[in-house]
Amino acid sequence: MTQNGNPSLRSLFSDSLLAARIESQAKPPNPPLLFSQQVAEQVEAVIPVAFVTSATLKGVSEAVSLYTVAASKEVT
């Protein structure tokens, strides 16, 4: 982050790169919608999430946990 609270260009580039790498994993047998653990933690209070897999992504030093939207437990 820069001093004014805006993400730096480097941060935006790395976030975009990570998003592209995650998107490349969104093909069978994985579901078409995948997101990182960081995103899962931010939305899990309002959207049910489910762990899918850990993946080694090009340009990322550690395996990344991938999540998707889980089927709702509530039947209406």
ABEGO torsion letter per residue (X at the ends): XBAAGBBBAAAAAAAAAAAAAAAAABBOABBABBBBAAAAAAAAAABBBBBABBBBBBGBABBBBBBBBBBBABBX
